[in-house]
Amino acid sequence: MSKRANPMSVKAAMSYEIGEAALALGKTPATIRNWIKDGLPVMSSRKPYLISGAAIREYLRAKYKSAKRPLDADQLFCPSCGCGRRPLNSLVTIQALTVPTSLLKGICEHCGGTNTRMISTARLSDFERAFVIREGPDSDA
Ligand SMILES: [Zn+2]
């Protein structure tokens, strides 16, 4: 799978010609044309096509989101297994990263690797039903 473009490398309020969008995103113009065929909206029906930065961001976010497998409520993501797995004994630690986001960590019950899941701290109560949550170490990284 090719490297993902960063949606934030285009400005939402700007519009881009295909070559400019390709440059900003580190992609080839052919890739941008493929995205247009795939549904990325253009602002004009005639060449040169102009694409709004906001449309590019929205397109990429939707594209990458649909490529992700959603996790069940009682799963963390296991990078070794490449999919969602239940943590061993449903035991996870929690680490507050920023005000809105926390990181859950557990041990994969399938392979024993470290599994993680970023959650919205506001949704913590949903996960307290599925997991035994303990306070993790403070971030010292
Ligand atoms: Zn695993």
Boltz pocket constraint, residues with backbone or C-beta under 6 A from the ligand:
constraints:
  - pocket:
      binder: B
      contacts: [[A, 78], [A, 79], [A, 80], [A, 81], [A, 82], [A, 85], [A, 108], [A, 109], [A, 110], [A, 111], [A, 112], [A, 113]]
      max_distance: 6.0
